[in-house]
Amino acid sequence: MALAAVRGDRTIAELASEFGVHPNQIYNWKKQLLDGAASVFEGGGTAVDGVASEAQVDLLYRQIGQLKVENDFLARKLGK
């Protein structure tokens, strides 16, 4: 979602509505992505590796959150 927000082909409100997430959360993820993207290219190899793995973990947590939201949405729609 953060990448979609950065791309700007849809509004934050559209993304929030589509994924069932509050717009402020999307703004936070977008800010984290933009702040973290610059640090990927800074420093030496070990710092970059640490930032890269940290970015990977952050991405995975975001994906887990998105999947949780989707599962909850589907569970509500199916009446479980």
C-alpha positions as CSV (number, residue, x, y, z in Angstrom):
1,M,0.0,0.0,0.0
2,A,2.9,2.4,0.8
3,L,4.2,1.9,-2.8
4,A,0.8,2.5,-4.2
5,A,0.6,5.7,-2.2
6,V,4.0,6.8,-3.4
7,R,3.1,6.1,-7.0
8,G,0.1,8.4,-6.6
9,D,-2.1,6.7,-9.3
10,R,-4.9,6.5,-6.6
11,T,-5.7,8.8,-3.7
12,I,-5.0,7.8,-0.1
13,A,-8.8,7.8,0.5
14,E,-9.3,5.3,-2.4
15,L,-6.5,3.1,-1.0
16,A,-7.9,3.2,2.5
17,S,-11.3,2.3,1.2
18,E,-10.1,-0.5,-0.9
19,F,-7.9,-2.1,1.8
20,G,-10.0,-1.2,4.8
21,V,-7.2,0.7,6.5
22,H,-7.4,4.1,8.1
23,P,-5.9,6.8,5.8
24,N,-3.5,7.9,8.6
25,Q,-2.0,4.5,8.6
26,I,-1.3,4.7,4.9
27,Y,0.3,8.1,5.4
28,N,2.5,6.6,8.2
29,W,3.6,3.7,5.9
30,K,4.3,6.1,3.1
31,K,6.4,8.3,5.3
32,Q,8.3,5.3,6.7
33,L,9.0,4.1,3.1
34,L,10.2,7.4,1.9
35,D,12.4,8.0,5.0
36,G,13.8,4.5,4.9
37,A,14.4,4.5,1.1
38,A,17.1,7.2,1.4
39,S,19.0,5.3,4.1
40,V,19.3,2.3,1.9
41,F,21.9,4.1,-0.2
42,E,23.9,5.6,2.7
43,G,26.9,4.2,4.6
44,G,29.0,1.1,4.1
45,G,28.0,-2.5,3.3
46,T,27.1,-3.7,6.8
47,A,24.9,-0.7,7.5
48,V,23.2,-1.1,4.2
49,D,22.7,-4.8,4.9
50,G,21.2,-3.9,8.3
51,V,18.9,-1.4,6.8
52,A,18.0,-3.7,3.9
53,S,17.0,-6.5,6.3
54,E,15.2,-4.0,8.5
55,A,13.3,-2.8,5.4
56,Q,12.5,-6.4,4.5
57,V,11.1,-7.1,8.0
58,D,9.1,-3.9,7.8
59,L,7.7,-5.0,4.4
60,L,6.8,-8.4,5.7
61,Y,5.0,-6.9,8.7
62,R,3.0,-4.6,6.4
63,Q,2.1,-7.6,4.2
64,I,1.0,-9.6,7.3
65,G,-1.1,-6.6,8.4
66,Q,-2.7,-6.3,4.9
67,L,-3.5,-10.0,4.8
68,K,-5.0,-9.9,8.3
69,V,-7.2,-7.0,7.2
70,E,-8.2,-8.9,4.1
71,N,-8.9,-12.1,6.1
72,D,-11.0,-10.2,8.6
73,F,-13.0,-8.5,5.8
74,L,-13.7,-11.8,4.1
75,A,-14.6,-13.5,7.4
76,R,-17.2,-10.7,8.0
77,K,-18.6,-11.0,4.5
78,L,-18.9,-14.7,4.9
79,G,-20.6,-14.3,8.2
80,K,-18.2,-16.2,10.4
